[in-house]
Amino acid sequence: MNTHQKSAVVAPGTDRRFFTGMAVAVAVSVFAGFAPTYYLKSLYGTPALSPLFHFHGILFTTWILLFLTQTTLIAVKRTHLHRRLGIAGGLLAAVMLVVGTAVAVASPKRGPQTPLPRFPPPLELLTTPLGALSSFAVLVTAGLYNRRKRDIHKRLMFSRRSQSWAPPSTVSCSRAARLHSWACR
């Protein structure tokens, strides 16, 4: 009896479509999540941001656009450009860690930006961004270290990029939805 099964064969291009599609989904989610507080803040009457928070927004937006660009370059088989841009991505990640830490530390001083009932104390929220930044640093380092191992590299790159946007954008989306439902009562 043969108990060894062959793994499923993935059709050529499926991986590329998946990662590019996920990059588009990430970009849309980030825009939707941060529209009220960053991208479309003037339409929502959101308070002005300090230069540090605005710089943070620019850096992390650049990170998401880089993710979309990198997956697109691989999808169209422009690997040489992908590798060159990857060097800039490593440098961007280092700057993001420094600025992200500064924003995480400054956020409790700034206080909640939406008048939601039962909002946790700001210092309790500090563990989430610092934990996310720590795992981001590990994934970035592992991704750069494994850049010659395509299957490992692409999964680490996807993990680090999706990990860097998922909690903030989904929290922003849910915060906007709760604020809207709370204000409409």
Secondary structure as the mmCIF struct_conf table of DSSP 4:
data_model
#
loop_
_struct_conf.conf_type_id
_struct_conf.id
_struct_conf.beg_label_comp_id
_struct_conf.beg_label_asym_id
_struct_conf.beg_label_seq_id
_struct_conf.end_label_comp_id
_struct_conf.end_label_asym_id
_struct_conf.end_label_seq_id
HELX_LH_PP_P HELX_LH_PP_P1 LYS A 6 ALA A 11
TURN_TY1_P TURN_TY1_P1 PRO A 12 GLY A 13
HELX_RH_AL_P HELX_RH_AL_P1 THR A 14 PHE A 34
HELX_RH_PI_P HELX_RH_PI_P1 ALA A 35 TYR A 39
TURN_TY1_P TURN_TY1_P2 LEU A 40 LEU A 40
HELX_RH_AL_P HELX_RH_AL_P2 LYS A 41 TYR A 44
TURN_TY1_P TURN_TY1_P3 GLY A 45 GLY A 45
HELX_LH_PP_P HELX_LH_PP_P2 THR A 46 SER A 50
HELX_RH_AL_P HELX_RH_AL_P3 PRO A 51 ALA A 75
TURN_TY1_P TURN_TY1_P4 VAL A 76 LYS A 77
HELX_RH_AL_P HELX_RH_AL_P4 THR A 79 ARG A 110
BEND BEND1 GLN A 113 THR A 114
TURN_TY1_P TURN_TY1_P5 PRO A 117 ARG A 118
HELX_LH_PP_P HELX_LH_PP_P3 PHE A 119 PRO A 121
HELX_RH_AL_P HELX_RH_AL_P5 PRO A 122 LEU A 125
TURN_TY1_P TURN_TY1_P6 LEU A 126 LEU A 126
HELX_RH_AL_P HELX_RH_AL_P6 THR A 127 TYR A 145
TURN_TY1_P TURN_TY1_P7 ASN A 146 ARG A 148
BEND BEND2 LYS A 149 LYS A 149
HELX_RH_AL_P HELX_RH_AL_P7 ARG A 150 ALA A 183
TURN_TY1_P TURN_TY1_P8 CYS A 184 CYS A 184
#
